[in-house]
């Protein structure tokens, strides 16, 4: 596919700690998505996408 991903796994000691981690990471996810966005120009054309999510979904779509 030619794409890379980053996955981070956390293990919390309790549901309260898990909620705290979730609440702390939620505001950061749009920033991380923007930082990991693809190049605006691809093969000399404007890519017209903000991130690689749609491109990745299209690459792994196996419907016939």
Backbone as CSV, one residue per row, in Angstrom:
resi,resn,N_x,N_y,N_z,CA_x,CA_y,CA_z,C_x,C_y,C_z
1,UNK,0.810,-1.196,0.000,0.000,0.000,0.000,0.853,1.259,0.000
2,UNK,2.018,1.220,0.602,2.873,2.383,0.607,2.504,3.433,1.630
3,UNK,1.708,3.087,2.619,1.340,4.031,3.670,1.887,3.526,4.993
4,UNK,2.072,4.420,5.918,2.508,4.015,7.246,1.533,4.578,8.269
5,UNK,1.489,3.956,9.414,0.574,4.366,10.475,1.307,4.343,11.801
6,UNK,0.773,5.023,12.764,1.293,5.013,14.122,0.145,4.640,15.043
7,UNK,0.361,3.612,15.825,-0.646,3.200,16.795,-0.005,3.208,18.165
8,UNK,-0.692,3.795,19.120,-0.209,3.848,20.488,-1.251,3.175,21.363
9,UNK,-0.814,2.267,22.206,-1.719,1.537,23.087,-1.401,1.889,24.536
10,UNK,-2.418,2.243,25.282,-2.272,2.562,26.694,-3.031,1.528,27.508
11,UNK,-2.485,1.199,28.662,-3.192,0.316,29.583,-3.392,1.083,30.883
12,UNK,-4.635,1.329,31.218,-4.957,2.069,32.429,-5.235,1.096,33.571
13,UNK,-5.002,1.571,34.773,-5.231,0.733,35.949,-6.697,0.684,36.352
14,UNK,-7.454,1.689,35.947,-8.875,1.726,36.307,-9.643,2.439,35.201
15,UNK,-10.951,2.357,35.282,-11.791,3.032,34.293,-11.660,4.549,34.424
16,UNK,-11.433,5.026,35.640,-11.257,6.468,35.836,-9.974,6.962,35.175
17,UNK,-8.910,6.190,35.300,-7.662,6.564,34.646,-7.805,6.488,33.121
18,UNK,-8.539,5.497,32.636,-8.773,5.379,31.197,-9.563,6.581,30.678
19,UNK,-10.564,7.004,31.423,-11.337,8.190,31.025,-10.467,9.444,31.031
20,UNK,-9.598,9.545,32.022,-8.700,10.694,32.097,-7.765,10.722,30.889
21,UNK,-7.182,9.581,30.541,-6.304,9.509,29.372,-7.059,9.868,28.097
22,UNK,-8.256,9.349,27.970,-9.080,9.651,26.793,-9.356,11.147,26.698
23,UNK,-9.748,11.740,27.820,-10.052,13.169,27.828,-8.820,14.015,27.508
24,UNK,-7.639,13.558,27.919,-6.416,14.305,27.641,-5.985,14.178,26.184
25,UNK,-6.249,13.036,25.567,-5.810,12.804,24.194,-6.796,13.314,23.147
26,UNK,-8.052,13.472,23.511,-9.072,13.894,22.546,-8.751,15.230,21.873
27,UNK,-8.316,16.264,22.597,-8.001,17.523,21.906,-6.771,17.429,21.002
28,UNK,-5.906,16.460,21.241,-4.680,16.340,20.444,-4.889,15.626,19.116
29,UNK,-5.943,14.841,18.992,-6.097,14.036,17.779,-6.267,14.865,16.505
30,UNK,-7.023,15.976,16.495,-7.067,16.762,15.252,-5.706,17.356,14.885
31,UNK,-4.933,17.726,15.903,-3.598,18.269,15.647,-2.704,17.194,15.042
32,UNK,-2.750,15.993,15.605,-1.930,14.902,15.076,-2.364,14.529,13.666
33,UNK,-3.656,14.571,13.389,-4.144,14.283,12.042,-3.638,15.321,11.050
34,UNK,-3.655,16.581,11.455,-3.160,17.639,10.568,-1.657,17.517,10.347
35,UNK,-0.913,17.163,11.388,0.535,17.013,11.244,0.903,15.831,10.368
36,UNK,0.065,14.819,10.362,0.367,13.628,9.567,-0.284,13.671,8.186
37,UNK,-0.793,14.835,7.802,-1.476,14.958,6.508,-0.503,14.720,5.362
38,UNK,-1.048,14.273,4.272,-0.215,13.995,3.104,0.212,15.291,2.431
39,UNK,1.053,15.172,1.467,1.515,16.337,0.709,0.349,16.929,-0.074
40,UNK,0.288,18.254,-0.174,-0.821,18.855,-0.924,-0.701,18.644,-2.431
41,UNK,0.511,18.336,-2.901,0.722,18.118,-4.334,1.283,16.717,-4.526
42,UNK,0.666,15.950,-5.434,1.090,14.576,-5.689,1.172,14.369,-7.191
43,UNK,2.339,14.011,-7.670,2.597,13.797,-9.096,2.224,15.014,-9.944
44,UNK,2.470,16.193,-9.400,2.215,17.416,-10.140,0.792,17.932,-10.077
45,UNK,-0.079,17.254,-9.364,-1.481,17.676,-9.245,-1.809,17.947,-7.784
46,UNK,-2.763,18.850,-7.557,-3.221,19.083,-6.196,-3.955,17.853,-5.698
47,UNK,-3.613,17.394,-4.512,-4.172,16.146,-3.984,-5.629,16.307,-3.548
48,UNK,-6.020,17.496,-3.101,-7.391,17.786,-2.683,-7.865,16.892,-1.536
49,UNK,-6.940,16.428,-0.701,-7.306,15.693,0.508,-6.507,16.262,1.668
50,UNK,-7.096,16.238,2.845,-6.426,16.769,4.025,-5.620,15.715,4.759
51,UNK,-5.961,14.469,4.573,-5.216,13.399,5.223,-5.295,12.153,4.349
52,UNK,-4.574,11.136,4.713,-4.498,9.927,3.909,-5.613,8.941,4.239
53,UNK,-6.537,9.295,5.113,-7.553,8.339,5.541,-8.385,7.838,4.368
54,UNK,-8.895,8.730,3.535,-9.721,8.308,2.395,-8.913,7.505,1.392
55,UNK,-7.661,7.888,1.181,-6.808,7.127,0.260,-6.553,5.733,0.809
56,UNK,-6.323,5.624,2.104,-6.096,4.319,2.720,-7.350,3.460,2.636
57,UNK,-8.513,4.048,2.879,-9.772,3.296,2.770,-9.982,2.787,1.352
58,UNK,-9.655,3.600,0.368,-9.833,3.184,-1.024,-8.870,2.062,-1.400
59,UNK,-7.684,2.052,-0.802,-6.700,1.022,-1.134,-7.075,-0.345,-0.586
60,UNK,-7.761,-0.380,0.540,-8.071,-1.663,1.164,-9.517,-2.090,0.937
61,UNK,-10.244,-1.371,0.108,-11.628,-1.725,-0.193,-11.638,-2.952,-1.105
62,UNK,-12.166,-4.057,-0.616,-12.142,-5.298,-1.397,-13.527,-5.712,-1.895
63,UNK,-14.450,-4.764,-1.949,-15.775,-5.096,-2.476,-15.682,-5.342,-3.974
64,UNK,-16.467,-6.258,-4.468,-16.441,-6.547,-5.910,-17.731,-6.121,-6.562
